[in-house]
Amino acid sequence: MKKKVWRRMLSVLLILVLLGAAVGGALVACVYARSRAARPLESADCLIVLGARVWESGEPSDALQYRLDSAVEAYNAGLAGAVIVCGAQGSNEPASEASVMKRVLVEMGVPAECIYEEDASYNTEQNIENAKAIMDERGFASAIIVTSDYHVQRALWLAEDAGIETVYGYPAASPRPFFTIWRLRTREAASWVVYWLRKIL
């Protein structure tokens, strides 16, 4: 009798594990599909460039450099005339992400007077909310969010939640090592789950 109970419990557990793996795989696939979104053709009042890790040397990490490269590309294409750079100083960073981003953008040819620093945020939600405050101060009504490709969809959801009515995504490249990109997409899939649970609950 006990053996039958254990077998049933193990069967149920196996089914739950398989269902969890299937749902998780589907979410990662959705993140991948959304990361392939086309870049916008519409112009906006500003670019919002989301921060990422700054190395102890003061140089941007690969992920951050990709975002900055895409921001310069969008700026030079005339998609926006102002840039809001977002990110506070982490405990292992020598300066705020926003200040490093501004320095690099200026070095890449973006006029300093066109760049606005938002250096008080530690996560994506804070990035967007604080950038929205700068938009309100400057009279900007529309934005293009520049961030890593896998990160665009959630950033757009958060922008809409923050009250940015006209917003587009501009996906930047992601680090290319296979396990790195799948780790990032899996983590982002988990963030999608947290986002929607918070919305529902």
N, C-alpha and C positions, 0 to 999 in steps of 0.2 A: 504493500500500500504506500509506504513511504517513498519507494522508488518511483512509483507512478506520479506522486505529488512533485517530487524533485524534477522528473522529466518534464512535467507540464510547466513548472516554474522556469526551467531552462529554456523550454520552447518559447514561452512568452517573452523571456528576456532576449532571446535571439531575434525574435520578431521585432521587438522594440529597438534593438540595436540596428537592425537592417532598415527599419523605417527611419530612424534618426539619420543613418548614413545617406539614405535616399533623399531626405529633405535637405540635409546639409549639402549634398552634391548638387541638388537643384538650385539652392541659393547661390552657391559658388558659380554655377553656370549662368545664373541671372546677373551676378556681378560682372562676369566676363562679358556677357552680351551687352550690358549697359556701358561697359568701358570702351566699346567699339563705336559709340555714338559719334556722329559727324560734328565737326566744329561749326560754330554758328556763322552765318553770313550776315546777320543783323548787327548793326552797331549799337552801342550803349553809352551811357554817360561815364561809366568807369569800369575798370577791371578790379576784381577782388582776388588777390593772389594769396592762397592759404599757405601758412608756414609749414616747415618741416625741420628736421634736425640740422643744427649747425655744429660743425666739428670744433674741437678744442683749439684748433689753429685759427678759428674765426672764418673758415671757408664753409660754404654751403655743402651739405651732403649731396649725393647724386640725385636723390629724389627732389630736393629743393632746387638744385641747379636746373633740372628738367622743367620744373614749374616756372622758373625765371626765364629760361629760354623761350618757353611758350608765351609768357607774358610779353616779352620783347617782340616776338613774332606777331602777336595780336595788336600790340601798340603800333608797330611799324606798318601794319596792314590798315591802320586807321579805324580799327573797331572801337576804340575808346581814346579819349584824350586825357584821362586821369587814371592813376593806379593807386589802389589801397593795398598796402602790404600788411599781413597779419601775423602776429606771433610774439609771445612774451619770451623772457629769458628763462630757459630751463636750468635746473640745478647743475647740469653738466655742460652748460653752454657759456662761452665767454662774453656774450652780448645777446641782446634780444634778437630773435629771428627777424623781426621787422626791420631793425637797424641794419643788419647784415644784408637783407634783401634790398633795401634802398641803396646801400653802397654798391652792390653788384649791378643793380639796374642802371645806376648812374654811369658806372664804368662801361656798361654795354650801350650807352647812348640815350637813355631816357632822361629827359630834363628833371633835375631835382625838384623844381617847383611843381611838377605834375604828380609827385608821389606823396602820399599821405600815410604816415605810420600809425598802425594800431598795435601797440606793444603790451597789451594787458590781458591777452587771451591765452588759455592753455589747452583748449580743445576746439574742435570744429564748430560746435554750437556757439561758443563764446566768440570765435573768429567772426562768424556771420552776424551775431547780434551787435558786436562792437563796430563792425564795418557798416552796418545799417545806420548806427548812430552818426558816423562820419558822413554817410550819404545824406542823412537828414540835415546835418549842419551845412553841407555844401550845396544842397538843393539838387542832388542827384536822384533821379527816379528809376533808373534802370542800370543793370549790372551784368557783367560777364564774369563768372567764377572760373578762375584758373587753378586747377589742382590735378593731382595724378588721375589717370584715366579711371581706375577702379573706384575712385573716391567721389567722382562727379555727381552721381545720382543722389547720394545722401546729402551732399552739400546743397543740391538744388531743393531737396525736400526741406532742409533746415532754412534755406533762404526764403522759401514761400511761407514757412511758419513764422519767420521774423517780420514778414510784411513787405518783402521786396516783390512787388507784383510782376515786374518785367525782369526776368532773369534767365540767362543762358549759361551753358557749361562749355568750357574750353579745355578738353582733356590733354594733359601733358603725358609724356612717356613715363613708363614705370621702369624700375631696375629690371634687367633682363635675365639674370640667373633663374632657372626654372623653379627651384625650391623657394627662392625669395618671392617671386611674383605670386606663386600659389599660396604661400604663407600670408602675404598681404591680402589676397583676395578672400581667403578663408576668414581672416580676422575682420575684414570689411563685411562679409556675410553675417558674422556674429553681431556686428554693429547694426546691421539692418534689423535683425531680430529684436535687439534692445530698443531701437528707435520705434518700431511698430508696437512693441509691448507697452512702451510708455504712452504712445498715442491711444491705445485701446484702454489701458488701465488708468 
